[in-house]
Amino acid sequence: MICKPFRINKGLLALATLSAVFLLGTPQSASALLCIFLQEDGGAVVNVGSVANFTSVSATGFFLGNTFTPGLVAPVGGADFKIQIQGASSDNGTPGTDLLSSANSVENISATTAAGAATHILHLWASQTDYTTPTGTPLSTESSLGGSINTPTLTLANIFQVWDNNSNGQRDIVGAFTPGLQTALQTGSSYDTGSLVGTFPRTTSTSTYSMTQEANIELTAGGKINFSAHENKTAATPEPATTAMVLGGLPVLGLFWVRRRRQQS
């Protein structure tokens, strides 16, 4: 049996080549992530952990300047902070969404560096994009932070803040909605901001949005704190005055309906 030569359709070949070039040469959109960021004393912002959407992330290590060294052994030259983030997690379910940061530990170990012991400021962000629930706009938002501290000093003013953004960007805190800075009160070795409640003006009832929480930790040398924080979203409930007005109008509507029926009889 004689096989005929296989002829390649030049038009199809050109189309396939162009398709391959397009697929290989075009950057693929990155999937959204749950991320943890750190910043010391106004330096560079460093991503120290990223995981898939709506899961949980942890990070244990040492932070000095702009460098995060993972692990349990301090790097040569020491560090300013020892950090353990045991569980930052996010949820996009019903009846509400949340961004949680629990069992966190931050210790100022700056005495181990050549510069010696000093007060330092650590900014710690947990950020998640692609929230879609609950349905509705605006949404009710509630947030708080609390924990414990040993004897050295922790600055309690403006220690916590949450950010919500309709642009759905990672750690997108520019132009974002925020219910405001929260200050903690200390009782003994415990401190707590209490709950701050606000209303998030979502673009549409189904549009995606991001949530970011920021802990601002100004800690003296030798200080160690533990803390947990959260932010959640639920569907906004009608204002009591609005509900009362609607319910109060029902008898009037009922009388109008009865009178209308009598006139038609």
C-alpha positions in Angstrom: 0.0 0.0 0.0 1.5 3.3 -1.1 0.9 6.2 1.4 0.1 9.6 -0.1 2.2 12.5 1.1 0.5 14.4 4.0 -0.1 17.9 2.9 -0.2 20.6 5.6 -2.7 23.3 5.1 -0.6 26.5 5.2 -3.5 28.6 6.4 -4.1 26.3 9.4 -0.4 26.1 10.2 -0.1 29.9 10.2 -3.2 30.2 12.5 -1.8 27.6 14.9 1.5 29.4 15.0 -0.1 32.7 15.7 -2.2 31.1 18.5 0.8 29.5 20.1 2.7 32.8 20.0 -0.3 34.7 21.5 -0.7 32.2 24.4 3.0 32.0 25.2 3.6 35.7 24.8 0.6 37.1 26.6 1.0 37.3 30.4 -1.6 35.2 32.1 -3.8 36.8 34.8 -2.6 36.0 38.3 -5.0 34.4 40.6 -6.0 36.3 43.7 -4.3 35.4 46.9 -4.5 35.8 50.6 -1.3 37.6 51.5 0.7 38.7 54.6 2.9 41.9 54.4 5.4 43.4 56.8 7.0 46.8 57.0 9.5 48.1 59.6 10.0 51.8 60.5 8.6 53.0 57.2 10.8 50.9 55.0 9.9 48.6 52.1 6.8 46.5 52.3 7.7 42.8 52.1 5.3 40.0 51.2 6.1 37.1 53.6 3.3 34.7 52.7 0.8 34.1 49.9 -1.7 31.3 49.6 -4.7 30.4 47.4 -8.0 32.3 47.7 -9.9 31.9 50.9 -7.6 29.5 52.7 -5.2 30.2 55.5 -1.5 31.4 55.7 1.1 31.3 58.4 4.6 32.8 58.7 7.3 32.3 61.3 10.6 34.1 61.2 12.7 37.2 61.9 12.5 40.7 60.5 15.2 43.2 60.2 14.9 46.3 58.0 13.6 45.0 54.7 14.5 41.3 55.2 12.4 38.5 56.5 14.2 35.3 57.5 11.9 32.4 57.9 12.5 29.7 60.5 13.1 29.5 64.3 16.8 30.5 64.3 17.7 34.2 64.2 19.9 35.2 61.3 23.6 36.2 61.8 23.5 39.9 62.8 20.4 39.5 64.8 16.9 40.9 64.1 14.5 43.6 65.3 11.4 41.4 65.4 10.6 37.8 66.0 7.3 37.1 64.4 4.9 34.1 64.5 1.7 34.4 62.4 -0.1 31.2 63.2 -3.3 31.6 61.2 -4.5 34.4 58.9 -7.6 33.1 57.0 -10.4 34.4 54.9 -13.9 33.2 54.0 -16.3 34.1 51.2 -19.4 32.3 52.4 -22.8 33.1 53.8 -24.3 34.8 55.7 -21.2 36.9 55.7 -17.5 37.2 54.8 -14.5 37.6 57.0 -10.8 38.2 57.3 -9.2 36.7 60.4 -5.8 36.9 61.9 -5.4 34.8 65.0 -2.7 33.5 67.4 -0.1 36.1 66.3 3.0 36.8 68.3 5.4 39.8 67.8 8.6 40.3 69.9 11.0 43.2 69.8 14.4 41.5 70.0 16.4 44.5 68.7 19.0 44.0 71.5 20.4 41.2 69.3 21.4 43.6 66.6 24.6 45.7 66.3 22.6 48.9 66.7 21.3 47.7 70.1 18.0 47.8 71.8 15.5 50.3 70.5 11.8 51.0 70.0 10.6 49.9 66.5 7.3 50.1 64.6 6.1 47.0 62.7 3.1 47.3 60.3 1.5 44.0 59.6 -1.1 43.6 56.8 -3.4 40.7 56.0 -5.1 41.2 52.6 -7.6 39.2 50.5 -9.2 40.1 47.1 -12.2 38.7 45.2 -14.8 38.8 47.9 -18.3 38.4 46.3 -20.6 37.8 49.2 -22.9 38.7 50.8 -25.2 40.1 48.1 -26.3 43.7 48.5 -25.0 47.3 48.9 -24.1 48.8 51.2 -22.7 46.1 53.5 -22.3 46.3 57.3 -18.7 46.0 58.5 -17.3 45.2 62.0 -13.7 45.0 63.1 -11.6 44.6 66.3 -8.2 43.7 67.6 -7.2 42.4 71.0 -4.4 40.5 72.8 -1.9 40.5 75.7 1.4 42.1 76.4 4.3 41.7 78.9 5.7 44.7 80.9 7.4 46.7 78.1 5.4 49.4 76.4 3.0 49.0 73.5 1.6 52.1 71.8 -2.2 51.7 71.9 -3.3 54.7 70.0 -4.3 54.0 66.3 -3.1 50.4 66.7 -5.5 48.9 64.2 -7.4 49.7 60.9 -9.3 47.9 58.2 -9.6 48.8 54.5 -12.2 47.9 51.9 -11.8 48.6 48.3 -14.1 48.4 45.3 -11.1 48.3 43.0 -10.4 44.8 44.4 -6.6 45.3 44.7 -4.2 43.4 46.9 -3.3 45.6 50.0 -5.1 48.4 48.2 -5.3 51.0 50.9 -5.2 54.1 48.6 -8.6 55.6 48.0 -10.3 52.7 49.9 -13.2 52.9 52.3 -12.2 52.6 56.0 -14.3 53.0 59.1 -11.3 54.6 60.7 -8.3 54.0 63.1 -9.0 52.1 66.3 -7.3 52.7 69.6 -7.0 49.9 72.2 -7.6 50.2 76.0 -5.3 48.2 78.3 -6.5 46.4 81.4 -3.7 44.6 83.3 -1.8 42.6 80.6 -4.7 42.6 78.2 -5.7 45.2 75.6 -8.7 45.5 73.2 -10.0 48.0 70.7 -13.6 46.9 71.0 -15.8 46.6 68.0 -16.0 49.3 65.4 -19.1 49.2 63.2 -19.5 50.9 59.8 -21.2 50.7 56.4 -19.2 49.8 53.3 -20.5 51.5 50.1 -20.1 48.7 47.7 -20.2 49.7 44.0 -23.0 47.2 43.1 -24.9 44.5 44.9 -22.7 41.7 43.3 -19.3 43.4 42.5 -16.1 42.0 43.9 -14.1 43.8 46.6 -11.0 43.4 48.7 -10.5 43.5 52.5 -7.2 44.5 54.2 -6.5 44.7 57.9 -3.4 46.5 59.3 -1.9 46.2 62.8 0.4 49.1 63.8 2.7 47.7 66.4 5.1 50.2 68.1 6.9 48.2 70.7 9.8 49.0 73.1 12.8 46.7 73.2 12.1 43.4 75.0 8.4 43.8 74.5 6.3 40.8 73.4 2.7 40.8 72.4 0.1 38.3 71.3 -2.9 39.4 69.3 -5.9 38.4 67.2 -7.9 40.5 64.8 -10.9 40.3 62.6 -13.1 42.1 60.1 -16.4 40.8 58.8 -19.1 41.8 56.4 -22.9 41.1 56.5 -25.9 42.4 54.6 -26.9 45.8 55.9 -30.1 45.8 57.9 -32.7 48.6 57.6 -32.5 51.5 59.9 -35.0 51.3 62.9 -36.6 54.5 61.9 -37.1 53.3 58.3 -38.6 50.0 59.5 -40.9 51.8 61.9 -42.0 54.1 59.1 -42.8 51.2 56.8 -44.7 49.3 59.5 -46.5 52.4 60.6 -47.8 53.0 57.1 -49.4 49.6 56.8 -52.6 50.5 58.7 -53.0 53.6 56.5 -52.7 51.5 53.3 -55.2 49.0 54.7 -57.8 51.8 55.3 -57.2 53.1 51.8 -57.8 49.7 50.3 -61.0 49.2 52.3 -62.3 52.7 51.3 -61.4 52.0 47.6 -63.3 48.7 47.7 -66.5 50.4 49.2 -66.4 53.0 46.5 -66.3 50.3 43.8 -69.3 48.4 45.3 
